Amino acid sequence: MIAQDPAFAEKRLAMVKEQIERRGIRSPRLLEALRTVPRHCFVPPDQQRWAYADGALRIGQGQTISQPYIVALMTDLLALKGDENVLEVGTGSGYQAAVLAQLAAQVYTIERHAALSQRAAAVLADLGIRNVKFYVGDGTLGLPDHAPYQAILVTAAAPRVPPALLEQLDAGGRLVIPVGDRFRQVLQLWRRRGEQWDHDEIAPVAFVPLVGAQGWETGKD
């Protein structure tokens, strides 16, 4: 059961109404998840006052927690029904994983920064969220031991879609990922149809780089 903090409840409800619903997100299950998961628990204490603001926030290690609307949009594109096996690449704060956990059967999340993964795991444990498993490693290679996934969500920007993630996507599955250079990207929705994949371009976005064997090299442009 997720604990509720009355001091932030009004801000959370306003965030959903003004930033999410007003921009066209209509899924009742997703909106309820966003009303439920306490975003302020996932940001550093000195930034909690801005936890429900319309923007990204720094969380350390050069990483960010995404703007609430982007979290909602990416999650909505996965079209989760509740029985899915989901992979998240880029645990970050753990907020996106917590939202996914409300909507899917099992979430696997991988992060290259051990400190972020450990902090996120501790927050989810405190909130009583039990259907998320945490891993530290190269997210561009996915987690083949738990594949196939009916949904994959990547929270960092890749120069191209990692082939490993496409291969680990189940038939009929969906992959949401920002693709572009290190400063500007386009959010893409990929679908697997047998041994073929197709994709749509959704919206311009700006994410931190996806670093790894099938992503960006550390320190390279």
C-alpha positions in Angstrom: 0.0 0.0 0.0 1.5 3.4 -1.0 1.6 5.9 1.8 0.0 9.2 1.2 1.3 12.6 2.5 -1.5 15.1 2.9 1.0 18.0 2.5 1.6 17.0 -1.1 -1.8 15.4 -2.0 -3.3 18.6 -3.4 -0.3 19.4 -5.5 -0.3 15.8 -6.9 -4.0 16.1 -7.9 -3.4 19.5 -9.5 -0.4 18.1 -11.4 -2.6 15.3 -12.9 -5.5 17.7 -13.8 -3.5 20.6 -15.2 -0.4 18.9 -16.7 -1.7 15.5 -17.7 -5.4 15.5 -18.4 -5.3 18.9 -20.0 -2.7 17.7 -22.5 -4.9 14.8 -23.6 -4.0 11.8 -21.5 -7.3 10.0 -20.8 -6.4 6.4 -19.6 -8.3 6.1 -16.2 -5.7 3.5 -14.9 -2.8 5.7 -15.8 -4.3 8.8 -14.3 -5.1 7.0 -11.1 -1.5 5.7 -10.9 -0.2 9.3 -11.3 -2.6 10.4 -8.6 -1.4 7.7 -6.3 2.4 7.5 -6.7 4.0 10.2 -4.4 6.5 11.9 -6.8 8.1 13.9 -4.0 9.5 10.8 -2.5 11.7 10.3 -5.6 13.5 13.6 -5.7 16.2 15.0 -3.3 14.9 16.7 -0.2 16.0 20.1 -1.3 13.9 19.8 -4.5 10.7 18.3 -3.0 9.0 21.7 -3.2 9.2 21.4 -7.0 8.3 17.7 -7.3 4.9 18.4 -8.9 6.1 21.3 -11.1 5.9 21.0 -14.9 9.5 20.2 -15.5 12.4 17.8 -15.0 14.6 17.8 -11.9 18.2 16.8 -11.1 18.6 13.6 -9.1 22.4 13.3 -9.0 24.9 11.3 -11.2 24.1 13.7 -14.0 20.6 12.2 -14.3 17.1 13.7 -14.1 13.6 12.7 -13.2 11.5 13.4 -16.3 8.8 16.0 -16.6 5.5 14.5 -15.3 3.8 14.9 -18.7 6.6 13.0 -20.4 6.3 10.2 -17.9 2.6 10.0 -18.6 3.0 10.2 -22.3 5.6 7.4 -22.5 3.6 5.2 -20.2 0.4 5.8 -22.2 2.1 4.8 -25.4 2.8 1.4 -23.9 -1.0 0.7 -23.7 -0.6 -1.5 -20.6 -3.5 -3.8 -19.7 -2.2 -5.2 -16.4 -0.7 -8.6 -17.3 2.5 -7.4 -19.0 6.2 -8.2 -18.4 7.8 -4.8 -18.7 11.5 -3.7 -19.0 12.6 -0.2 -18.1 16.0 0.9 -19.2 17.3 3.7 -17.0 15.9 3.4 -13.4 17.0 6.9 -12.4 14.9 8.1 -9.5 12.6 5.0 -9.6 9.5 7.1 -10.2 8.8 5.8 -13.7 9.2 2.2 -12.4 6.7 2.9 -9.6 4.2 4.2 -12.1 4.7 1.2 -14.4 4.3 -1.1 -11.3 0.7 0.2 -10.9 -0.2 -0.8 -14.4 1.7 -4.1 -15.2 2.2 -7.5 -13.6 6.0 -7.3 -13.4 8.6 -4.6 -14.0 12.4 -5.1 -14.5 14.5 -2.0 -14.4 18.2 -1.6 -15.1 20.4 1.3 -14.3 24.2 1.8 -14.9 24.6 3.9 -11.7 24.6 1.6 -8.7 23.9 4.5 -6.3 20.7 5.5 -8.1 19.5 1.9 -8.4 20.0 1.3 -4.7 18.2 4.6 -3.8 15.3 3.8 -6.0 15.0 0.3 -4.7 14.9 1.6 -1.1 12.1 4.2 -2.0 9.9 1.5 -3.7 10.4 -0.8 -0.7 9.4 1.9 1.7 6.3 2.5 -0.4 5.4 -1.2 -0.4 5.8 -1.7 -4.2 6.9 -5.3 -4.6 6.6 -6.1 -8.3 9.7 -4.3 -9.5 13.1 -6.0 -9.7 16.3 -3.8 -9.9 19.5 -4.5 -11.8 22.7 -2.6 -12.3 24.4 -2.9 -15.7 24.3 -1.8 -19.4 20.7 -1.2 -20.2 21.4 -1.0 -23.9 21.8 -4.8 -23.8 18.5 -5.2 -22.0 17.9 -8.1 -19.6 17.7 -11.2 -21.9 17.1 -13.6 -18.9 13.6 -12.2 -18.4 12.6 -11.7 -22.0 10.4 -11.5 -23.9 8.8 -8.3 -22.8 5.4 -7.1 -23.8 6.6 -3.5 -23.2 10.0 -1.8 -23.0 10.5 1.8 -22.0 13.8 3.6 -22.3 14.3 6.8 -20.2 17.5 8.0 -21.9 18.3 9.1 -25.5 19.9 6.7 -27.9 21.6 7.5 -31.2 19.6 4.6 -32.7 17.3 1.9 -31.3 19.5 -0.8 -29.6 19.1 -4.1 -31.6 19.1 -6.0 -28.3 16.0 -4.3 -27.1 14.2 -4.9 -30.4 15.0 -8.6 -30.1 13.8 -8.8 -26.5 10.4 -7.3 -27.5 7.6 -9.9 -27.6 5.5 -10.3 -30.7 2.9 -7.5 -30.6 4.9 -5.7 -28.0 5.7 -2.0 -27.8 9.0 -0.1 -27.2 9.1 3.6 -26.4 12.4 5.3 -26.7 13.9 8.8 -27.5 16.2 8.7 -30.5 18.4 11.4 -31.8 21.6 13.3 -30.9 22.8 14.2 -27.4 20.8 17.4 -27.3 17.6 16.8 -29.3 15.6 13.7 -29.9 12.3 12.4 -31.2 10.2 10.1 -29.0 9.5 6.9 -31.0 7.0 4.1 -30.6 8.2 0.8 -32.0 6.0 -2.3 -32.5 7.0 -5.9 -33.2 5.1 -7.8 -35.8 6.6 -11.2 -36.0 10.2 -10.7 -37.2 9.5 -7.2 -38.4 9.3 -3.9 -36.6 7.6 -0.6 -37.5 7.6 2.7 -35.7 5.9 6.1 -35.4 7.5 9.4 -34.4 5.6 11.0 -31.5 7.1 14.2 -30.3 10.3 16.1 -29.9 12.0 15.6 -26.5 15.3 16.1 -24.7 16.8 13.3 -22.5 20.2 12.5 -21.0 22.3 10.2 -23.2 21.8 6.4 -23.1 25.3 5.2 -22.5 26.4 1.6 -23.3 27.6 -0.9 -25.8 24.6 -0.2 -28.1 24.1 3.5 -27.2 26.5 6.4 -26.7 30.1 5.9 -25.5 31.0 7.7 -22.3 32.4 11.1 -23.1 31.7 10.8 -26.8 29.4 13.0 -28.9 
